Amino acid sequence: MSRLNYTLPDEYHGRELEGYVEKVDYYLNSNIRIWHNVQNEGYALHQHSAIEILVPIENVYTIIVNNNTYHLEPGDILFIPGLTLHEIIKPDWGERFFFMFNMDPLTSFHDYSALEPVLLDPCLLTKRANTGIYEHIYSRLMEISNLYFSPGVTFREYSIYANLIDILTTIGREHYDTLFAGTDNTAEKSYDYYQKFNSLLAYINDHYAEQLTLENMADYTGFSKYHFTRLFKQHTNSTFYDYLSRKRIQAAQTLLTTGASITSIAFQTGFNNSTSLHDALRSIRITAPANTARNSSRTCRGMFRSSRALLSLAISSLPYPFTPPRATPAMMYFDSSKYTMISGSTVRAKPR
């Protein structure tokens, strides 16, 4: 690949962390930050609101996300959703790109709701496993890096987001093509399902704080309760109530960064009282890596398994003592010899 000057004329003072939360320093008040990384250092467990895309260029790169360990080979592409705890293991040497995007500008798009379940969990694309879309997505990412690091590019942010939208559209279409493959659905019927669930997921996004039930959501789509349950699982790889709980916990996670009270957050996110919210947060576990992921047999179809999403910031932000359960060999808590626990303060670390 052609070599560019991978430095930018903006002031950057290092990573800004509060607890486990990294505040992304986007380039020149844009919605984008890309790193060309050659440092042989790791990055302890953290999360941020931006979606992150990692692409090793030289040497393997090991990432722990949720309870999966990904050993990325050169050329592999790993999507890490926003607000997802992950750790990057120190490499001996190598070169890789970190792409970080603020997804907020895309949330007003009509199709965003249909894409959201596809990217709720990490997504690994490899040349061997994803032959139909890999080359296109890889070339779009390299075009994004060229646009970002090349001098004198007009409409830089628009151009980059045009490529990002192309990438997300390709992944979304692959997901829905796979979803309906092998069924007896006509193209018209498959599109009707797509439209109904796109509308439904948009409705859930807007009304998750209300008392939504499986029955009234089935009525909303015009399906029977049984048919709705089966189709919802098919579209999101989750039950309706797990999906709803995930949306509420995500919303609480975001609000906890604003300094709002726990009681206020509980009512804003559908938990209705601080005890329910506290119980939901206490159900969270940070588990040790149990699986090793190398290839993905279905593009971005891992999605999430349950409502017990990782929410470390919520634990550290509770206004009263939170006592985690006694650690067991299967649970990963933080080794003070490896990590510095920070609460209520800001620390700046080296740039990536």
Stockholm file with secondary structure:
# STOCKHOLM 1.0

chainA/1-352         MSRLNYTLPDEYHGRELEGYVEKVDYYLNSNIRIWHNVQNEGYALHQHSAIEILVPIENVYTIIVNNNTYHLEPGDILFIPGLTLHEIIKPDWGERFFFMFNMDPLTSFHDYSALEPVLLDPCLLTKRANTGIYEHIYSRLMEISNLYFSPGVTFREYSIYANLIDILTTIGREHYDTLFAGTDNTAEKSYDYYQKFNSLLAYINDHYAEQLTLENMADYTGFSKYHFTRLFKQHTNSTFYDYLSRKRIQAAQTLLTTGASITSIAFQTGFNNSTSLHDALRSIRITAPANTARNSSRTCRGMFRSSRALLSLAISSLPYPFTPPRATPAMMYFDSSKYTMISGSTVRAKPR
#=GR chainA/1-352 SS CCCCCCCCSSCCCCEEEETTEEECCCGGGSSEEEEEECCCCCEEEEBCSSEEEEEEEESCEEEEETTEEEEECTTCEEEECTTCCEEECCCSSCEEEEEEECCGGGTTSTTHHHHGGGGSSCEEECTTTCTTTHHHHHHHHHHHHHHHHSTTCTTHHHHHHHHHHHHHHHHHHHHHHHHHTTSCCCHHHHHHHHHHHHHHHHHHHHHTTSCCCHHHHHHHHTCCHHHHHHHHHHHHSSCHHHHHHHHHHHHHHHHGGGTCCHHHHHHHTTCCSHHHHHHHHHTCCCBCCCEEECCCSSTTCCCCCSSCCCCHHHHHHCSSCCCCCCCCTTBCCCCTTTCCCCCSSCEEECCC
#=GC SS_cons         CCCCCCCCSSCCCCEEEETTEEECCCGGGSSEEEEEECCCCCEEEEBCSSEEEEEEEESCEEEEETTEEEEECTTCEEEECTTCCEEECCCSSCEEEEEEECCGGGTTSTTHHHHGGGGSSCEEECTTTCTTTHHHHHHHHHHHHHHHHSTTCTTHHHHHHHHHHHHHHHHHHHHHHHHHTTSCCCHHHHHHHHHHHHHHHHHHHHHTTSCCCHHHHHHHHTCCHHHHHHHHHHHHSSCHHHHHHHHHHHHHHHHGGGTCCHHHHHHHTTCCSHHHHHHHHHTCCCBCCCEEECCCSSTTCCCCCSSCCCCHHHHHHCSSCCCCCCCCTTBCCCCTTTCCCCCSSCEEECCC
//
